Amino acid sequence: MCWQAAPQERSDHGCTAGLDAMTSQQAVSYWLMPCLQAHDDFEALSKQACRGLQGCTLPPHITLYSDHLENAANAVDRLSQVAEGCKPVELSPTAIEAGSLFTKSLILHFAAGDELIHWFMQLRRQSPNRLDYQLKPHLSLLYSSETLSAKQAIATQLQLPAPALFNRLSVVVHPLTINTDADIAAVTTLHEHKLE
């Protein structure tokens, strides 16, 4: 059985006062998120995985970049700058893989196309880059502490989905290390930008 952690929403209605109180024990991540139809398709795939494993999920996303959280207001500004003039992008999944790391328990790989590399490079140039994040595009279907063999068995049962449209960028904060369900539950959305 799985549960889904919905990232907490900021309730400051766009005001950034108080955002700087977040500590350096947190990280900031920039997510590329699918359109509604693809979102539902990925969630259905996650639910299939949850039938055989214990774990949790987050809304479907591909992490474009992660770093230490220095200043939440700057992170929101950075997202807005990167999103300006960007269009939705269609991505094709390449493989489903199980891994031993909690954050890569069951993932869907994507090729790093030109758009993703461009967004990654922009974010890296504008960020402190202390985590040395590497772009390896994937969408986590499940976060689980179960054995690798159990996760691999489920991975072989899942069908690779069709290409999907991604049309939103989001900036989230979360614990610097993610090893438990509680860490997943602590993910907080700062801002989301729709790509037109």
C-alpha positions as a Python dict, from the first residue, in 0.01 Angstrom:
ca = {
    (1, 'M'): (0, 0, 0),
    (2, 'C'): (124, 348, -89),
    (3, 'W'): (30, 699, 6),
    (4, 'Q'): (79, 1017, -191),
    (5, 'A'): (245, 1319, -40),
    (6, 'A'): (94, 1633, -187),
    (7, 'P'): (355, 1909, -161),
    (8, 'Q'): (241, 2164, 89),
    (9, 'E'): (145, 2493, -66),
    (10, 'R'): (278, 2825, 59),
    (11, 'S'): (-6, 3037, 194),
    (12, 'D'): (167, 3373, 157),
    (13, 'H'): (-21, 3453, -167),
    (14, 'G'): (290, 3550, -360),
    (15, 'C'): (445, 3750, -78),
    (16, 'T'): (802, 3643, -12),
    (17, 'A'): (829, 3791, 337),
    (18, 'G'): (921, 3512, 576),
    (19, 'L'): (1052, 3281, 306),
    (20, 'D'): (1411, 3360, 400),
    (21, 'A'): (1360, 3203, 743),
    (22, 'M'): (1409, 2861, 582),
    (23, 'T'): (1745, 2713, 678),
    (24, 'S'): (2042, 2583, 486),
    (25, 'Q'): (1942, 2233, 604),
    (26, 'Q'): (1695, 2244, 318),
    (27, 'A'): (1737, 2208, -54),
    (28, 'V'): (1555, 2370, -342),
    (29, 'S'): (1455, 2172, -649),
    (30, 'Y'): (1316, 2284, -982),
    (31, 'W'): (1063, 2044, -1129),
    (32, 'L'): (929, 1996, -1481),
    (33, 'M'): (572, 1869, -1445),
    (34, 'P'): (341, 1695, -1694),
    (35, 'C'): (14, 1820, -1837),
    (36, 'L'): (-304, 1691, -1673),
    (37, 'Q'): (-350, 1388, -1903),
    (38, 'A'): (12, 1275, -1865),
    (39, 'H'): (-8, 1344, -1490),
    (40, 'D'): (-302, 1104, -1466),
    (41, 'D'): (-120, 842, -1678),
    (42, 'F'): (192, 858, -1457),
    (43, 'E'): (-19, 840, -1141),
    (44, 'A'): (-193, 530, -1277),
    (45, 'L'): (149, 373, -1335),
    (46, 'S'): (249, 461, -977),
    (47, 'K'): (-71, 301, -847),
    (48, 'Q'): (18, -18, -1034),
    (49, 'A'): (356, -19, -860),
    (50, 'C'): (187, 41, -525),
    (51, 'R'): (-16, -277, -557),
    (52, 'G'): (296, -480, -486),
    (53, 'L'): (508, -247, -273),
    (54, 'Q'): (489, -32, 39),
    (55, 'G'): (593, 326, -18),
    (56, 'C'): (486, 677, -103),
    (57, 'T'): (468, 903, -408),
    (58, 'L'): (491, 1268, -501),
    (59, 'P'): (311, 1433, -790),
    (60, 'P'): (481, 1323, -1114),
    (61, 'H'): (781, 1540, -1199),
    (62, 'I'): (1130, 1545, -1347),
    (63, 'T'): (1389, 1727, -1137),
    (64, 'L'): (1577, 1973, -1357),
    (65, 'Y'): (1810, 2098, -1085),
    (66, 'S'): (1867, 2083, -708),
    (67, 'D'): (2087, 2284, -475),
    (68, 'H'): (2112, 2411, -119),
    (69, 'L'): (1833, 2653, -34),
    (70, 'E'): (2002, 2990, 8),
    (71, 'N'): (1702, 3220, -28),
    (72, 'A'): (1348, 3114, -117),
    (73, 'A'): (1259, 3445, -281),
    (74, 'N'): (1561, 3414, -511),
    (75, 'A'): (1460, 3056, -596),
    (76, 'V'): (1115, 3176, -705),
    (77, 'D'): (1272, 3457, -911),
    (78, 'R'): (1514, 3208, -1070),
    (79, 'L'): (1222, 2986, -1175),
    (80, 'S'): (1037, 3282, -1327),
    (81, 'Q'): (1345, 3388, -1525),
    (82, 'V'): (1404, 3038, -1661),
    (83, 'A'): (1035, 2988, -1747),
    (84, 'E'): (1006, 3316, -1937),
    (85, 'G'): (936, 3244, -2303),
    (86, 'C'): (961, 2865, -2260),
    (87, 'K'): (718, 2634, -2434),
    (88, 'P'): (580, 2294, -2328),
    (89, 'V'): (798, 2001, -2424),
    (90, 'E'): (711, 1644, -2525),
    (91, 'L'): (936, 1377, -2374),
    (92, 'S'): (960, 1006, -2445),
    (93, 'P'): (1025, 760, -2164),
    (94, 'T'): (1319, 528, -2238),
    (95, 'A'): (1316, 272, -1952),
    (96, 'I'): (1170, 175, -1615),
    (97, 'E'): (1431, 89, -1354),
    (98, 'A'): (1434, -20, -990),
    (99, 'G'): (1711, 100, -761),
    (100, 'S'): (1834, 50, -409),
    (101, 'L'): (1829, 422, -319),
    (102, 'F'): (1507, 548, -159),
    (103, 'T'): (1490, 840, -404),
    (104, 'K'): (1538, 609, -702),
    (105, 'S'): (1323, 317, -587),
    (106, 'L'): (1125, 289, -909),
    (107, 'I'): (1197, 542, -1182),
    (108, 'L'): (1103, 618, -1538),
    (109, 'H'): (1402, 740, -1743),
    (110, 'F'): (1385, 1009, -2014),
    (111, 'A'): (1645, 1127, -2263),
    (112, 'A'): (1810, 1460, -2179),
    (113, 'G'): (1686, 1659, -2479),
    (114, 'D'): (1803, 2006, -2576),
    (115, 'E'): (1527, 2184, -2380),
    (116, 'L'): (1609, 2000, -2056),
    (117, 'I'): (1981, 2064, -2095),
    (118, 'H'): (1911, 2434, -2163),
    (119, 'W'): (1694, 2469, -1848),
    (120, 'F'): (1949, 2274, -1641),
    (121, 'M'): (2236, 2496, -1759),
    (122, 'Q'): (2040, 2815, -1688),
    (123, 'L'): (1953, 2699, -1336),
    (124, 'R'): (2307, 2582, -1266),
    (125, 'R'): (2456, 2916, -1383),
    (126, 'Q'): (2220, 3108, -1154),
    (127, 'S'): (2258, 2882, -847),
    (128, 'P'): (2531, 2841, -584),
    (129, 'N'): (2599, 2487, -726),
    (130, 'R'): (2722, 2344, -399),
    (131, 'L'): (2542, 2010, -447),
    (132, 'D'): (2699, 1951, -789),
    (133, 'Y'): (2367, 1823, -923),
    (134, 'Q'): (2389, 1621, -1246),
    (135, 'L'): (2097, 1609, -1491),
    (136, 'K'): (1982, 1249, -1536),
    (137, 'P'): (1614, 1298, -1625),
    (138, 'H'): (1380, 1058, -1449),
    (139, 'L'): (1036, 1056, -1296),
    (140, 'S'): (1000, 872, -965),
    (141, 'L'): (702, 639, -970),
    (142, 'L'): (751, 531, -609),
    (143, 'Y'): (969, 596, -304),
    (144, 'S'): (1012, 274, -108),
    (145, 'S'): (1238, 110, 149),
    (146, 'E'): (1152, -241, 28),
    (147, 'T'): (1419, -475, -104),
    (148, 'L'): (1576, -418, -442),
    (149, 'S'): (1455, -758, -562),
    (150, 'A'): (1093, -670, -471),
    (151, 'K'): (1122, -339, -660),
    (152, 'Q'): (1283, -510, -960),
    (153, 'A'): (999, -763, -973),
    (154, 'I'): (743, -482, -993),
    (155, 'A'): (950, -291, -1253),
    (156, 'T'): (931, -586, -1493),
    (157, 'Q'): (550, -581, -1469),
    (158, 'L'): (511, -217, -1570),
    (159, 'Q'): (464, -108, -1930),
    (160, 'L'): (663, 186, -2065),
    (161, 'P'): (417, 475, -2117),
    (162, 'A'): (370, 680, -2433),
    (163, 'P'): (548, 1014, -2490),
    (164, 'A'): (410, 1284, -2262),
    (165, 'L'): (369, 1661, -2271),
    (166, 'F'): (527, 1856, -1985),
    (167, 'N'): (387, 2207, -1947),
    (168, 'R'): (467, 2335, -1597),
    (169, 'L'): (776, 2435, -1400),
    (170, 'S'): (767, 2431, -1022),
    (171, 'V'): (1009, 2521, -744),
    (172, 'V'): (993, 2319, -421),
    (173, 'V'): (1186, 2305, -95),
    (174, 'H'): (1258, 1984, 91),
    (175, 'P'): (1502, 1833, 342),
    (176, 'L'): (1861, 1831, 220),
    (177, 'T'): (1863, 1450, 230),
    (178, 'I'): (1557, 1240, 148),
    (179, 'N'): (1561, 894, 306),
    (180, 'T'): (1215, 845, 456),
    (181, 'D'): (842, 892, 402),
    (182, 'A'): (859, 1187, 645),
    (183, 'D'): (1114, 1358, 422),
    (184, 'I'): (879, 1315, 124),
    (185, 'A'): (591, 1457, 329),
    (186, 'A'): (801, 1768, 403),
    (187, 'V'): (819, 1878, 37),
    (188, 'T'): (672, 2228, 3),
    (189, 'T'): (584, 2402, -325),
    (190, 'L'): (694, 2766, -340),
    (191, 'H'): (572, 2853, -689),
    (192, 'E'): (448, 2698, -1011),
    (193, 'H'): (468, 2846, -1362),
    (194, 'K'): (265, 2720, -1658),
    (195, 'L'): (448, 2704, -1990),
    (196, 'E'): (242, 2848, -2277),
}
